[in-house]
Amino acid sequence: MNVYVKNLKALEMKDRALAMKVRATPDDPRVRLIKAGGTATAIEVSCANGETVVFKKQPLPSNVRRITERKQFGFSEVIILLGIGLGETLMETLAASDAGTFILLVESNIAFFKKLLEGFDMAGLIGDPRVVISVGENPMDAIMHRLEEEFGVFTRSNFQVIKHGTAIACDADYYQAVDKVLARQKLMAEGNLASISRLSSVWQGNIFTNLDAILRNPGIKHLFGRMAGVPAVIVAAGPSLDKNCHWLKAARDSMVIICVDTALKTLLKNGVTPHLVVALDALLHNYFHMAGAERPDYTLVVNPVTYPLILQECAGPMMITSYSEPLVQWLEQFTGDLGENLTGGSVATAAFDLALRMGCSPIILTGQDLAFTGNRTHSGGGANDEFVYTASGEMSGAELLHDDAISLENPGIVEGNLGHTLRSSVKMTTWRNWFEIRIAQKKVDCINATEGGAAIAGAKPMCLIEVMLRYGHPHRDIEKIIASARPVQLPSDPSFIKQKLEILAGKARDIKKVCSMGIKEAEKLGAAAQRKRESAAVESSMRACGNYLGMIMRETEFMGINRWRMEGTMDRIQRLRGGLKTADPRKQAFINAESFLIYFKDAYRITGELEKNIRAFRLQSGLRAPEGTADAV
């Protein structure tokens, strides 16, 4: 077997689509192998800037170093390699990394990559399970899409970037674009981590409160592919919705109307009943967008973390989306796949993704302003227009609320889809970028019928009345299609899931005990570090803390379920240990003591909250605790 066949076989097992792409790539005369005695020694490339460069084995850059110093705390490193060269950087990075490391290799030139596979044995490096390879993809796909596929919600803002100097020099424009995406990814990761740290407790609590509803209702997966070729209109709550949503009255028999929760009251007050209403937010304020608007003639689409009152007051059919929260992933072992739904940061982006997965075409956007059209944040008639009282007790009208909300957003300027300019915000720009990426990725036939708001690249501007004239011809019983998607019997066995939760509750009690002992030992370690000539005490406490940490981490199922709950903890420890470099043993002992204290205290709190949530679910479900447990009556 020659080296090219061997490499392709390894690549096909890793990424069949990339292997097919390599096979279909013709030879490029600007890329050629250099051989000595019949053996490949280098690759010569004529770059776009007119220069010729030679890729050969070279000294490794200084930032390729061992990265396993902190693995006692189970840190999962994320490393992004820009440019493959002859594979030397990848080889050294793999040698320096532990089993939990994720390595994303980004290479711009597929002709170069093919020539590398023809001349050099790369099978072992390609086949390593830690490595994901992107070749010849646009920078957004290469970074954001790959990280989204791997992590769902990406939180690792302290990822390392290692650049292959020759590759960067040969395709500077491409790698500069990658750098910009990485900078954006870092900001998004920081935002995601902040959200998870702030909301993970709420999400897990909501999942337990919603668990009976999750087990009783089908997943949205049953809708996937059922609306092939049926137009869908995604109704968001942008200010422009007020002037054209009445045209949707006649659309119910011709297109799927998917409404976000914030737009529901606006639609109903204009005589429009949607087919699907998407509500995903975990906090109380989103409940008010739907309170009083519960109807039996639309299907509610929620994810497991949605604010529980929304599910409890649902008057019609309900369907559940999957979610990347680890407890939901654990539950899907028993419920079956509920159906992936990429949120993209907003309910409207999630509704768009649902329409894509149902096979809808075209996908029509309305109320998707992504800007403060008319100096407003939302359409009229919804919860955002309801009067509230200020702290002084005086009435504050809707216009003042819009002004206040806009002032908090630090608005910037964006191009409108009518050739004008508008004020927008950073988060709206992020959502617009998401739409543009998905439209380009999936080659979506997308129409922007918002009639105001920001321009969205790839979405054709069109008036909603024109959309209705072109696509508003009744041809399918959409309600019947949605109803028929609901399976007769669900795969989950509630009693078995509840038994598994009781086992988790038992593990939680055991881990709390270990955490209590760990806290005491970490405090002893800190005290011992303050005394001179107490190295034996320091070593003894270090060993004990390490043993307690190992006992907790060996509970892999339990730790997997609480992975998001521990994200903030691990980030704090990582920053502590990475920010203070010292060779002083006493100072190192202080850092270790503080790291262990952070870990054990947070794990104790998180474990206690999980146990409390299981106990509350037991009471809600009318179950007795197993005999012999602390909660048995």
N, C-alpha and C positions, 0 to 999 in steps of 0.2 A: 504494500500500500504506500503510494507516494505521499509526501507531506501535505500537499493540497487536499487530497481526498481525505486524509486523516483529520485535517483541520475542519473541513466542511462537515464531516460526520459529527465532530464535537459541537460545531456551531448549530447544526440542525437540531441536535438534542436540546440545546439551550434556547434557540430562537429560530423556528422554522422559517418565519417570514424574512428574517435577515439573511438566512442561508440562501433562500430563493432569489433574493435581491442581489446577492453577491454573484450567484451563478449567471444571472441575466446581465450583469455589468460587462460591457465590452472592454477590451484592452484600451488603455489611454496611452498614446505615444509619449505623453509628458511624464509618465511614471514608468521607470524601468528598473529591473533587478540588476545589481552589480555582483558578478560572481568571480571567485578565484579558485581555480582547480575544480570547477564544476559545483562548487558550494557557494550559496548566496552569502554575501558578506555585508551588503548595504543596499539601500534603495535611493535612487536619484530622482528628484522631482523638479520639474520646471514650474515655478510658482506663477500665480497670476500677475505678480508685480514685475515679472521678467527675470527674476533671479533664479539661479539653479542651486538647489541645496541637496546635500547628501545626508541621509539618515544612516548612521552607523552607531555601533555600541559606544556609549559615552558615559562619563562619570555621572552619578546620580545627583540631582539637585539636593541642596542642603536640607530642604524641608521634607525629604523622604527619610523618615526616621522611625524608630520603634514607637508604637502608639499604644502599647499594652500596659503601660505603667499603672493605669487606674482600674484595671479590670476586676480588682477585688470587689468593687461595688457594682459590677455587671454593666458597665457603660457599653452601649452599642454604638460604635463609631460609624459615622457616615463620611466617606471619602469620595471626592469627585476628581477624576483624572481627566485632564484636557489634553488630548493627543496621545495616541498609542505608541508612536515611535516604532522601535523594534521590539517592544514588549518589556524592556528592561525595568521601566518604572512600575509597571503592573506587577511584575515578578517580585520586586523588592517589597512593594506595598503588601502583597499577599503574605510574604514571609514574615512581615512585621505585624500582621493583624491576627486577631483571634477569631473564633468561629462566629461571633456575633456581629462582625463588621459587615457593612454594606458598601460596596464599591461600584460607583457608576462611572463607566468609561465612555467619554464622548470623543468621537473622531469625525472630522468634517468630510474627509475625502474617501469615498467608497472605492474608487479605483486604487488608491494607495493601500487600503485595507485588503483588497483582493490580492494585490501583489505581495503583501506581507504574508498572507496565507499560502501563497504559491511557493515562497522561498524559505520560510522559517517555521519551525515546529511550535505552534501556539496552542495545541489541543489541550494541554493541561491547564493553561491559564484561562482559556475560553470556557472550559468545562467547570471551573471552580464555582460552586453554588453561591459564593459571596459576590460574584461579578455579574453586573447587568451591562449590556453593551448597546450603545446608540451610535450608529454610523450614518452620516449623510442626512440626518434629520434637521428640520429647522430648530433653532435654539429653544423655542418654547416647548416643542414636543420632547426634545432631547433632555431637558431638565424637568420642567413642571409635570409633564405627562408621565415620565418614568417614575418620578418620586411619588406622584399620586397613585400610580399602579401599585407601588411597593408598600407605601405607608398609609394610604387612604388620606389621613390628615397628617401633614408633615410638620413636625415640631422641633427638628434638630437644627436650630439656628447656628450652632457652633460646628457645622460641618467643615471639613478640611478640603481645600482645593490645591491640587498639585499639577503644575503645568509642565508639559514637555516643550522646552524652549524652541527646538527646531520646528516642531509642528505649529506652534503659535506664530512664529515668524513667517511660515509659509502660507498661512491663511489668517492673517491678522484681523480682517474685517469680521470673519465668522466668529472667532473666539472673543472679540470685543463685544459682539452681540450676546454671546453666551455669558460673559461677565455681567452684562446688564440684567439678564434674566436671573443670574445667581444673586445679584444684589436685591432684586425684587423678591426672590424666593426666601432670602434671609429675613426680610421684613415680614413676609407672610408667615414664616415659621415662628417668629417672635410673637406675632399676633395670635397664631393658633395656640401656642404654648400659654399665652396669657389667658385666652378663652378657656382652655382646658383646666388650667389651674383655678380659674374663677368659677367655672361651671360644672366641673366633673362630678362634684358631690351632688349638685342639683340633678344632673343627667341620670346618675345611678339611682337616686331616689325616685325620679319620675318613671324610670324603667320598672322598678318594683311596683309602684302604684298602678302602672298601666299593664302589668303582666297578664292579668286575667283577660283584658281586651286583646292583647297580643296573641294569646293562645286561642281565642275564640274567632279571630278574623283572619282572612287569607292575606297573603303577601301580594304586592303589586306585580310580582313576576308573572302572575297569571294573565296580566294585561299585555305583556310584551309580545309584539308582533301581530296583535289582533286588529290593528287599525291601519294596515298597510295601504298607503295611497289615500287615506282619509285626511282632509285638511284639519289642522288643529289651530286654535287661537289661544295664545297664552295671555291671560288678562292680568296685568299688574296694576298697582294702585297709584301710578304716576298722575300728576295733575292733568295731563292731556286727556285722560280717560273720560272726564266729564263731558267733553264736547262730541264724542262719537260713539260711546258705548251703547246708545239706544239702537244702533244699527244691528246689534247682535241678537235682537229679539227674534229675528227670522232665521238665525243660524243654527238652531238646535237640531234640526234634522239634516244638516248638511256638513257640519264640522264639529269636532270635539271641542267644547269650551272648557278649558282648564283655568281655573281662577285661583289666585293666591288669596290667603285668608284676609289680608288687608283690603282687598278689592271687593269682597263678597257683599257687604252692605250697599256699596255703590251700585253693583249690578242689580241686586234685588230691588232697590228703590227705583231703578229704571226698567223694571219688568223683565229682566233677563235672569233666567235660571241656568247656572252652569251644570255641566255633567260631573265634573270632578273639582273638588276644592282641596287645595294643598295647604296643610298647616303643620309646620315643623318646629316652631320656636318653643323652647323649654320654659320660658318665663311668663309670669302672670299677665303682663301687658298685652300679649297676643291673644289671650282669652277674650278680651273686650272687643276685638275685631269680629268675633263670631257670636258673642253672647246676644241672645235674642234673635239670631238669624239661623237657628237650627231648623233644617227642613228635611223631610223624608225623600225629596225628589232630586237630591244630588248625592254622590258618593264622596265621603270624606277620606282623603289620603293623608295619613300621619306617619311619623316615624316613632320609634319606641320612647324617645325622650320628650315628645311633645307635652305641653302643659296638661296635666291629667284632667282638668275640668272640661277641656275641649273634647276629649274622648268620652267622658262620662255623660255629657249632655248631647252627644251625637244622636240625631233623630232618624237617621237613615243608614244605608250600608256604609261599611268602613273597610278600608284596606290598609295594610301596614307595609312600610318600606324597610329595607335593611338599613343598617347604620354601622359606621366603622368603630363605634364605641365597643371596647372589648367584651363587656357583659352581653351585648347584643350578639356579637360573633359567637360567644359561648352558647347562647340560647338557640342559635340557628342549627346547632348540632341536633336539636330535638324537633324544632319547628320545620326544618328544611329551609332552603334558601328563600328568604322573603322577597328578594329582588333588589339589586343594587340601584341606588339613586344618587348620582353625584349632585351635591348641593351647590357647589360653586360659590358659596357664601351668602346666597339669598334664596328666598322661597321661589322667586321667578326663575332663577337658573335651574333649580330642582324641577320645576314644572316643565321647563324646556327639555331637560334630560329625560323626563318621563315620556314626553311626546315623541322624542327620538326613539326611545326603546319600544314604544308601541308601534312604530313604523309610520307615523303620520307624515304627510307631505302634501302641500307645503306647510311650514310652521310659521304662523302669523303672530307677530308681537303687537300688542296694543296696551296702552298705559305704561309702556316701558320707557319712561322719559329718561331715567338715569341722569336727571338734572332737575334744578329747582325752577321748572317752567312757571311763569307768572308769579314768581317769588313764593311758591308753595312747595311743600314737601310731598303731599299726597293729593289724591282726588277727593272731592267733596262727598259728604253723606256717610262717611265711615267713622270709626272710633276716633280718628285723629281730629275730627271736626266737632266732637262733643265738648261742651263747655266744662271747664274745670275751675276750681277756686285757687287763687294765689295764696301765698302764706298770710297775706293781710286780710284774707276773707273776701276780697273783691273778685267779681267775675272777670275772667280772662278769656277773651274771644279767640276763635280759631286763628284769625290772622296773626295775633300776637304769638300764639303757639308756633305757627310756621316760622315767624321771624326769629323767635328764640331758638328753634331747632336748627335753622340754617346758620345762625351765628356760631353755634357750637361745632359746626362741621368744617370750619376753615375753608370755605368754598374757593374753587379756582374756576377758570374759564374753559369751556369745551365747545366744539363745533356742533351746531344743531343740524338736524336732518332736513331743515327747510332753508339752509344756507345762512342761518343766523348764529349768534353766539349766546351761550347760556352759562349760568353758574352751576357748578357740579361739585362733587366732593371726592376725596381719595377713595373711599369705599365704593362709590358708584363707578369710578374709573376702573377699579378692580373687577367689578361685575361686568362692565362693558368689555374689558379685555377677555374675560371668560367666554362671553358670547362669541366674540370674534374668533377666538381660538377654536371653539367647538364647531362653529359654522364652517371654518376652513378645514378642520380635521375630518369632519364627517361629510363634507361637500353637501351641506344642507341647502335645500331650496327654502330660503327664509325671506319673509316679507316684513318690513317694519311699517306697520299701519298705525303707529302712535300719533302721527300728525302733530308733532312737536317733540321736544326733548332732543337728546343727543343722537348724532349719527352713529350707526353701528356698521362697521365695515363688513361686507358680505351679505347684509340684509337690504333688499331692494325697497326703497321708500315707495309707499302707495297709500292712497286714501282708503279708509275702511269701507266706504260705500263701493269703491271700485273693486275691492276684494270680494265683497258680497255679490256683486254682479258677475264676477268671473267664477267664483267657487261656491256660491251659495245656492246650489241646486240639490234639493233633497234626493238622496240616493241610498241611504243606509239607515237602519234602525240602530242608532248609536247606543241608546239606553239598553237595548236588548243585548248588544255585543258586550257591554260592560257587565250586565247581569249574568250573562252566560260564562264569563270569565271566573266567576266565583265557584270554586270546587265544591262538590257535594260533601266531601269529608276531608278534614285537615289531618296532616301527618303527625301532629304533636300529641303526646300522651301527657296531659297535665299532671296526673298523679306521679308519673316517673320524674318529671321535671321538678316537682315539689320535693320528692325524695332526694334528688341530687342537691337541691338547695339546702336541705337539712344537713347533708354531709358537709357542704361548704360552711354552714354555720358552726359546725363542730371544729372544722379546721381554723376558723376565725378565732374561736375561743383559745385554741392551742397556741396560735401565733401571737395573740395578745399576751399570753404568759411569757413567751420567749422574748417579746419586745420589752416587757417589764424588767426581765433579768438583764437584757441588753442595755437598757437605760442606766441601770445601777452600775453595770460594769464599765460603761463609757464614762460615767461620772468618776469612777475610781481611776480610770486611765488619765482623765484630765488632772485629777489631784496628784497622781503619781508623777506626771510630767512636770509639776511645779517643784518637786523636791530633787535636789542634787543627789547623785549616787544611788538612784532608785531604779536602775535599768532593769533589774529582775522583775520589779513590780509592773513596770511599763510593759515588758515583754509578756508577762502573765496575763495582764488585762487585754493586750492586743490579741493574743491567742483566743481568749474567751469571747471577745467581741466578734472576731472573725468566725468562730464556731457558731455563735448565735445568728450572725448574718447568713452563714451557709445554710443553717436549718430553715430559715425563712425562704431563701431563694430556691431551695430544693422543692418547695411546694409550687411546682411549675404551673399547675392549673389555677391555683389561687392567685399567684402573682400575675399570670396572664390576664385574668379577669380584671385585676386592679392596675393594669399597666398605665392607663391614662391617669388614674388617681395618683400614681407615683411619678409622673413625668416632671412635675414641678420640683419634687424632692430631689430627683436625680440631677436636674439642671442646677439647683442650688449647690449640691455637693460638688458637681463638676466645676462650677465657677470658683468655689472655695479652694479646691485642690489645684486648679489650673492657674489661679491668680496669685498664689503665694508660693514661689519656688525657694526652697531653702535646703541646705545640707545639714543644718543644726538638728541633731536627733530630738532635742527637747521641743523645738518648734514643730518638727514633724509629728511628734506625739500629740501636741495640742491640736494640730490640723486633723489628725486621725480621730481624736476624741470628739471634736466638734462634728466631724462627718458622721461618725457612728450615732451621736446624739440626734442629729437631724433625721437620720434614717429611721432609727428605732421609734422616736416620738411620732413622726409622721405615719409610719406603718401601724403603730398602736391606734392612732386616731382613725385612720382609714379602715382598719380592720374592725374597730368598734362600730363605725358607721354602717359597714356591710352587715354585721351581725344584727344591728338595730333594724335595718331595712328588711332583712329576712323575717325578723320577728313581727314587724308591722304587716308584712305580706301574709304571714300565717294568720294573724288576727283578722285581717281583711277577708281572707278566704274561708274563715271559720274552721281552721285546722287546729288540732291539738299538737303541742310539741311532743316529740318522741319521749317515751318513758326513760327516766334516768338523766335527762338533760336539765340544765339550770332553769329552763323556762317551762318545764312540765308542771302542770297543775295537779 
